[in-house]
Amino acid sequence: MFTDNQSGPILVLAPHPDDETLGAGGTLLRAARAGRPVHWLIVTKMRAEDGWPADKMARREAEIKAVADAYGFAGVHILPFPAARLDTFPMGDLVAAIGAVVKEVEPEIIMLPHRGDAHSDHAAVHDAGAACSKWFRYPSVRWTLVYETLSETDAAVQDSEQFHPDVFVDITEELDEKLRITSLFGDEIQPFPFPRSLQALRALAETRGVASGTAAAECFMLLRARI
């Protein structure tokens, strides 16, 4: 995926801002530093009509900008769906909205949240994103990967929905920067042993590194590859 002759865009789908960093931040940094255009698709947003206070929405906008600047994303795409309510929308609406971004970006790699994550928004984004990886409708897509998200993937309770990684990416050189970017999400990140903590993220990266012969790694499930 990171060889010299593969340089197409990457599109990471995040149900909420921070999912992409928790699950794939080191890999995104590695890809961006290799010169690949990386795009961030945030599927939900805070809206005043849903009761979010203006100061909270302003902080979130500032966090998104700071994170996008830190990665050097080629593009940030924000859909208007309300958080924690994706399962109330027809799947066709989600597929159409995500599919429009996929056609615009023409990614070579799509990264999705795990379908078995505890949050229903993650399952909805997974299903809609997977539908947007069909080669005959979205021919640019060659790799479809699923990332793990602390506090979500590890909270799955159904055996059939467990996360079984088969792709590991060495993020030894990117880990410290991933943790720095994670800290930009403010009160979403709490002290250990809270799952979304810097210490927990480092521990997970080191554990995945041990499994793959590196000091730190992120892992993915491969859904589809065309080589």
N, C-alpha and C positions, 0 to 999 in steps of 0.2 A: 504493500500500500504506500510505501514511502520511497520507492525506488526512483531512480533518475528519470525513467521514462513514464512515470505516472505523476502528473502535476495538476490534475483537474481539481475543481473546487470541492470543498467539504461543506456539508450542511448539517449542523447539529440542531435537533429539535428539543426544545426545553419546555415542558409543561408550565414551569414557573422559572423566573430568573434564579439562578444558583444551581439548578439541576445539571446543566451542562458542565459547570466547573467541578462540582462534586464528582461527577461520573467520568468526565473526559477532559478535564482541564489541562492536564499534562500533555496529552496527545494532541490537543488543539494547539498548544504552544509549540510543540515540536513541529507540527505541520506548518504553522505560520512562519516559523523560523527557517524552514526549508523552502519557503517561497510560495507555498500553496495558498490560494485565496480561501479563507474560512468564513463562512456565513453563519450567523446566529439567528435562529427562528424561535421567538418566544410566543407561545400559543395563547397565553392568557394575559390579561392586564387588569390593574386596579382601575375601577370606574366609580365616579361620583354617584351614579345612579344605584350602585350596589352598596352605598353607605361608607365608602372609604373616605376618610378625612383628607382635606387638601394637603396638609403637611406630610402625611404619610405617602401620598401619591408623588409629591415633589421629591421626597427622599428616595423613593424607588426610581424615579426618572434619573436622578443624579447618580445612583448606584449603577444603573444600566449603562450610562454614559462612561463612568469611570472604568467599569469592567470592559466595555467594548474598546476603549482606548488602550487599556493594559494589554489586551490580546492583539490589538491591531486588526480587528475583524474587517474583512472586505465589505461586509454589509450586515446590518441589524434589521430584522423584519419582525414586527410585532402585530399579532392578530388581536382582534377586539373581543375575544371570548372571555367571559368572567371566570375567575379562578374558582375551583371546587364545584363547578356546575357543568363541566363538559359532558358528563353522561346524560344531561337533559337535552342535548342538541342532537339532531339527526346526524348519523355518521356521514351521510352525504355532504352535509354542510362543512364538516371538518375536513373531509377529503378534498373538497373543492378549494377551500381556503389554503390548505397546505400544498395541494397540487399546483396552484397558481405560483407559489413561491418556488417550488421545485422546477417548474418550467422556466421561470425567470433566471434562476441561478445556474441550472443545468449541472448539478453536482455529480461528481464521480463517486463520492462516498456520502451516504446518509447515515447519521447516528440517531438512534431512537432510545427512549426510556424502555425499561423492561415491562413486559405486559403484566407480570405478577406483582408489581410494586403495590404497596399498601394503599396508595392514593388512587382513587378512581380516575383522576385526570391523567395519570401516567398510562393507564391501560387504554384510555381513549386516544391519546396521542400516538401510542404504539400502533394501534390498529389502523388509524388514519395514515400514519407515516408509512407503514408497511404497504398499504394500498398504493402509495405513491412511489413505490420502488419497482413496480412492474415494468419489465424492459420494453414491452410493446407500447406502453403509454409514455414512459419516461426513459428514453433510450440512453441518456447520459449516465444513469446510475449503474455502477458496476459492483459496488460493495454496499451491503446493508448490515450495519453493526448495531448491537444493543449494549448499552452501558449500564453499570450498576450505580445506584444512588443510595448513600448511607441514609438511614432512617426510613427508607422506602423499600428498597430491594431486600434488605436484610430482615424486613418486617413481614415478608410474605409468609402466609400460613398454609397454603395449599401445596402439597408435594408436587403436583403437576405443574406448578408455576415457579419452581425454584430456578435460580440463576446458575447456569452451568457454563462457565467461560471456556472458550477454546482459542481465543486470540489474546496475546499479551503484548503490550507496548512498553518498552523501556522508557521511563520518565525520570531516571536518576538526575539528569541535568535540569529538568524542569520542575521538580517537586517543590523546591523552595518558592519559586515564582507562583506556582499553583496555589500554595498556601497563602501567599500574600494577596493574590486576587480573591481568594475565598474570604479573607478578612474584610474585603470591601463591601460585603453584603450586610454589614451592620448587625442588627439584633437577630438576624436569621442564624447567626453563628454564636454558639454559647459555649461555656467552659466544659471541659471533659468531666464526667463521662457522657455528656450529651452527644448523640450520634453525629450531628453536624458541628463538630468541633475540630480545631486544627490538629489536636493530638490524635483524635480518632482517624482523621484523614491520613495522617502520616503513618499510623499503624497499619491501616489497610493497604497503603501503597507498599510498605515494606513487606507485608504478608504476601501480596501479589508478586512482589519482586522475588521473594524466596521461592515461590512456586515456579518461577520462570528463569531463575539464574541471574537476576540483576538486583541491584540495591533497592530499586523502587520501580513499580510498574502499575499500569492500569490494564484492566482486562475487559473483554467484550465477548458477547455471543455473536457468532457469524450466522446471519439468517440466509444470506444469498451472496454469491460471488460469481462474476463473469470474467474470466481471465483469457 
